[in-house]
Amino acid sequence: MTVLALGLNHGSAPLDLRGRFAIPTEALGRSIQGLRDHLSQARAEVAILSTCNRTEVYVGLPASGCPRHALALLEPAMDWLAQRGDTPPGELRQHSYFREGVEAARHAFRVAAGLDSMVLGEPQILGQMKVAVREAGTAGTLGTTLHQMFQRSFSVAKEVRSRTEIGSHAVSLAASAVRLAQQLFDDLPQRRVLFIGAGEMIELVATHFAAQKPLQMTVANRSAERGQALAHRLGADQLPLAALGDALGSFDIVISCTASSLPLIGLGAVERAIKQRKRRPMLMLDLAVPRDIEPEVARLDDVYLYTVDDLARQVQVNGERRQAAVAQAEAIVSAGVDSFSQWLEQRAAVPVIQALQRQIEDWRQAELLKARRSLARGQDVDTVMESLSAALTRKMLHGPLSELHASAGEAHRASVNSVQRLFLRTGS
């Protein structure tokens, strides 16, 4: 089989365009089935990875499919993705990338290892990939090839983190959020912080802020039960999402990351909050894709609005040590790609091996039937055995000998080498 990868990420597409293609976890299963139906390939394997920084489609194809067959699925996959994001296909093509075969595997391995992340080496992507694999498995679209590729990507990621310093030098978005808040407010323990959402990113950021012991932390979430659970873990207050507009002005720092398809905080609500705060500055971090906070808010005085893209640009790393770790990590990825490529080649040879085994078995059964008939007629056992072995030998050598006699030039030399390698033992 071969593998196709199609997607867009923080490096290829701007934030607002990425937001059109973000797929919430609860919608992944339906999207996976919709993609496979659109491809009209009953045997196609399908998985979708969607995070705040990327949306990627992975498709596995039978080994019998030639490259033209594989590439034939690029257009329908592109069309489906464009429809899903309500975007003209031409615009999507300008901001997307496509990988095929082992290069698709290399891309998946680099993603899992954090080498393709906005913040180099960040660990969250590995968990997000595992969610994508789990959803594809539940949807029944994760076949042998994609399963093998993703499992190998997880192994590569684990090896990268255990053998290199990528993880120790990775600066997370969460840590960057705290650092940004400290730059704006030098008295963070006297500040009130509001977290909107209760997902993995919010929990990670909230945990970093909790270590700074702010004056007050509050969680607002659509699901009251999940919001309450996070608030309990943090020792924070809970705010009904419906009360967000009235309470917004009470907070110095607002951090939002939800799966909402529309902004939760509009320009008018922030204008009222600033007026209520008597122009005291407010830091707003919108880590959601699509946006949770209307972009027009950034134009307001006394409001400092940062998106996930802005926050990533605040990340400072140890360049030399990071690059040394990257070189090590890329070598590990390449070794993983070579191993997966070998596995693909071996898997592609399975139909040939099976056909050869069937052919040999047919010959064996035919000659065995002749031998039994000869024995039944009273022929000498040794004569029958000689005849059986000679007949099998002629049939098995017929192909190689015919190829040697019929070939010439470079093809003849290749045939000679193959016969020597397969049938003749040299040395002792």
Secondary structure as UniProt FT lines:
FT   STRAND          2..9
FT   TURN            10..12
FT   HELIX           15..21
FT   HELIX           25..39
FT   TURN            42..43
FT   STRAND          45..50
FT   STRAND          54..61
FT   TURN            63..64
FT   HELIX           67..71
FT   TURN            72..73
FT   HELIX           74..84
FT   TURN            85..86
FT   HELIX           89..94
FT   STRAND          97..100
FT   HELIX           102..112
FT   TURN            113..116
FT   TURN            120..121
FT   HELIX           124..139
FT   HELIX           144..163
FT   HELIX           166..169
FT   HELIX           173..184
FT   TURN            186..187
FT   HELIX           188..190
FT   STRAND          192..196
FT   HELIX           200..210
FT   TURN            211..212
FT   STRAND          216..221
FT   HELIX           224..234
FT   STRAND          237..240
FT   HELIX           241..243
FT   HELIX           244..247
FT   HELIX           248..250
FT   STRAND          253..256
FT   HELIX           267..276
FT   TURN            277..279
FT   STRAND          282..286
FT   HELIX           295..299
FT   TURN            301..302
FT   STRAND          303..307
FT   HELIX           308..312
FT   TURN            313..314
FT   HELIX           319..348
FT   HELIX           350..376
FT   TURN            377..378
FT   HELIX           381..406
FT   HELIX           409..423
//
